[in-house]
Amino acid sequence: MSGSLVTLSVLAVLFVLVLPASIALPADKATTRPTPREPDPALAPEQVIRAVLDALKHNDEHDDGIRTTFKFASPANQAVTGPVERFIPMVKSPAYRALVNHKGAKVGKVERKGDQAAALVLVIDSNGDGAYYVWHLSRQKDGAHKDCWMTDGVAPVQPPADDDDFQKA
């Protein structure tokens, strides 16, 4: 092969390998599902937890992430923690502060028993520190959110001593 042909071959390989990785194709966006922003009967408990975590991770100056979180709170939860104007400072309190604008989270195995579900969640806060929470959910039996999984409560807990999956996170 001549020098110019080798150079063209190398450039062609680089073009095929590197260029697609550096461009977000419209087809990629079409296959990416947006994060749910409100309860939906089609969402499983883990999907609800992840939707709330995503909303809190991207909370903004208008507290839209916390407002979305409140939408996923069960009616019983909202009765105790609401209205949303009361809910926002609670989520920003020391007990839950790690959830707001966190860097990442890992959802443990969701344990389901009938219309109840719970999971251990590890959150890496904006400073890089870990915080653990137990997420409690229930499937709503009636009302506007019938058949939707919604958050009944989130409780901060001590790190598990024997959970290898979370120790590696």
PLY file of the C-alpha trace (Angstrom):
ply
format ascii 1.0
element vertex 169
property float x
property float y
property float z
element edge 168
property int vertex1
property int vertex2
end_header
0.00 0.00 0.00
1.21 3.47 -0.72
1.68 6.02 2.09
-1.37 8.06 1.11
-3.57 4.96 0.91
-2.47 3.87 4.42
-3.18 7.37 5.72
-6.66 7.33 4.15
-7.32 3.88 5.64
-6.29 5.06 9.11
-8.45 8.17 8.78
-11.41 6.08 7.63
-11.04 3.78 10.65
-10.79 6.76 13.00
-13.83 8.35 11.38
-15.89 5.17 11.80
-14.76 4.53 15.40
-14.39 8.00 16.90
-16.96 10.22 15.22
-20.07 8.25 16.17
-18.97 8.24 19.81
-18.65 12.01 19.84
-22.04 12.78 18.28
-25.41 12.26 19.93
-27.58 10.98 17.13
-31.26 11.90 17.08
-32.10 8.18 17.10
-30.37 7.87 20.49
-32.64 10.51 21.98
-35.71 8.82 20.54
-34.89 5.55 22.34
-34.19 7.25 25.69
-37.33 7.36 27.80
-37.81 10.50 29.87
-37.92 10.18 33.64
-41.52 10.05 34.87
-42.60 13.25 36.64
-45.85 12.00 38.16
-47.38 8.73 39.35
-48.43 6.22 36.72
-49.93 2.74 37.24
-47.39 1.36 34.75
-44.47 2.21 37.07
-43.03 -0.49 39.32
-41.83 0.44 42.84
-38.18 0.60 41.74
-39.11 2.92 38.87
-40.90 5.22 41.31
-37.85 5.31 43.59
-35.58 6.06 40.62
-37.93 8.78 39.32
-37.93 10.49 42.73
-34.15 10.15 43.05
-33.70 11.64 39.58
-36.00 14.55 40.42
-34.12 15.25 43.65
-30.73 14.92 41.91
-31.77 17.66 39.49
-33.57 19.94 41.94
-33.35 23.58 40.81
-33.73 27.04 42.33
-37.53 26.69 42.06
-37.39 23.34 43.91
-39.02 21.59 40.96
-37.30 18.32 41.93
-38.77 18.47 45.42
-42.16 19.41 43.98
-42.00 16.34 41.73
-41.06 14.25 44.78
-44.19 15.53 46.54
-46.31 14.39 43.58
-45.02 10.84 44.19
-45.88 10.99 47.90
-48.92 8.90 48.76
-52.06 10.72 49.92
-51.37 9.51 53.49
-47.80 10.84 53.26
-48.99 14.18 51.83
-51.53 14.52 54.65
-48.67 14.40 57.18
-45.90 16.24 55.29
-47.86 18.69 53.13
-48.67 21.04 51.71
-45.70 21.27 49.36
-44.61 24.57 50.96
-44.10 22.63 54.21
-42.59 19.61 52.42
-39.79 21.60 50.73
-38.02 22.72 53.95
-38.44 19.21 55.40
-36.58 17.69 52.44
-33.84 20.32 52.84
-33.48 19.54 56.55
-30.35 17.71 57.80
-32.11 14.32 57.79
-32.86 14.45 54.04
-30.38 17.04 52.73
-28.17 14.33 51.18
-30.95 13.54 48.70
-31.06 17.05 47.22
-28.67 17.48 44.28
-26.90 14.22 45.12
-24.15 12.85 42.88
-25.49 9.33 42.59
-27.63 6.65 44.17
-27.91 2.88 44.30
-31.25 1.20 44.88
-31.06 -2.14 46.65
-33.39 -5.06 46.06
-37.02 -3.98 46.30
-38.90 -6.26 48.69
-42.60 -6.54 47.80
-45.38 -7.96 49.91
-48.76 -7.49 48.31
-49.41 -3.77 47.92
-46.41 -2.78 50.07
-42.77 -2.42 48.98
-39.52 -1.29 50.56
-35.91 -0.86 49.49
-32.63 0.25 50.95
-31.12 3.17 49.03
-27.54 4.45 49.18
-27.17 8.10 48.18
-23.84 9.80 47.50
-24.41 13.43 48.43
-23.00 16.49 46.70
-19.89 16.30 48.94
-19.25 12.65 48.08
-20.46 11.26 51.42
-22.82 8.29 51.61
-26.22 8.29 53.30
-28.65 5.38 53.58
-32.43 5.52 53.46
-35.22 2.98 53.60
-37.91 3.77 51.05
-41.47 2.60 51.82
-44.09 2.51 49.08
-47.64 1.30 48.64
-49.89 0.68 45.67
-52.89 2.99 45.94
-56.23 1.21 46.15
-58.46 4.07 45.07
-58.62 7.75 44.27
-56.90 9.75 41.56
-53.80 7.51 41.72
-55.51 4.13 41.85
-53.01 1.31 41.15
-50.01 3.70 41.32
-47.02 2.93 43.53
-46.35 5.96 45.72
-43.95 6.82 48.52
-45.34 6.36 52.03
-42.12 7.38 53.72
-38.35 7.68 53.48
-36.34 7.09 56.64
-32.63 7.74 57.15
-30.89 4.64 58.53
-27.42 3.59 59.66
-25.21 1.87 57.05
-25.80 -1.87 56.85
-22.91 -3.86 58.32
-23.43 -6.99 56.23
-24.59 -5.83 52.80
-21.70 -6.45 50.41
-23.47 -4.83 47.46
-23.71 -1.50 49.26
-20.23 -1.67 50.77
-18.77 -1.78 47.24
-20.78 1.21 46.01
0 1
1 2
2 3
3 4
4 5
5 6
6 7
7 8
8 9
9 10
10 11
11 12
12 13
13 14
14 15
15 16
16 17
17 18
18 19
19 20
20 21
21 22
22 23
23 24
24 25
25 26
26 27
27 28
28 29
29 30
30 31
31 32
32 33
33 34
34 35
35 36
36 37
37 38
38 39
39 40
40 41
41 42
42 43
43 44
44 45
45 46
46 47
47 48
48 49
49 50
50 51
51 52
52 53
53 54
54 55
55 56
56 57
57 58
58 59
59 60
60 61
61 62
62 63
63 64
64 65
65 66
66 67
67 68
68 69
69 70
70 71
71 72
72 73
73 74
74 75
75 76
76 77
77 78
78 79
79 80
80 81
81 82
82 83
83 84
84 85
85 86
86 87
87 88
88 89
89 90
90 91
91 92
92 93
93 94
94 95
95 96
96 97
97 98
98 99
99 100
100 101
101 102
102 103
103 104
104 105
105 106
106 107
107 108
108 109
109 110
110 111
111 112
112 113
113 114
114 115
115 116
116 117
117 118
118 119
119 120
120 121
121 122
122 123
123 124
124 125
125 126
126 127
127 128
128 129
129 130
130 131
131 132
132 133
133 134
134 135
135 136
136 137
137 138
138 139
139 140
140 141
141 142
142 143
143 144
144 145
145 146
146 147
147 148
148 149
149 150
150 151
151 152
152 153
153 154
154 155
155 156
156 157
157 158
158 159
159 160
160 161
161 162
162 163
163 164
164 165
165 166
166 167
167 168
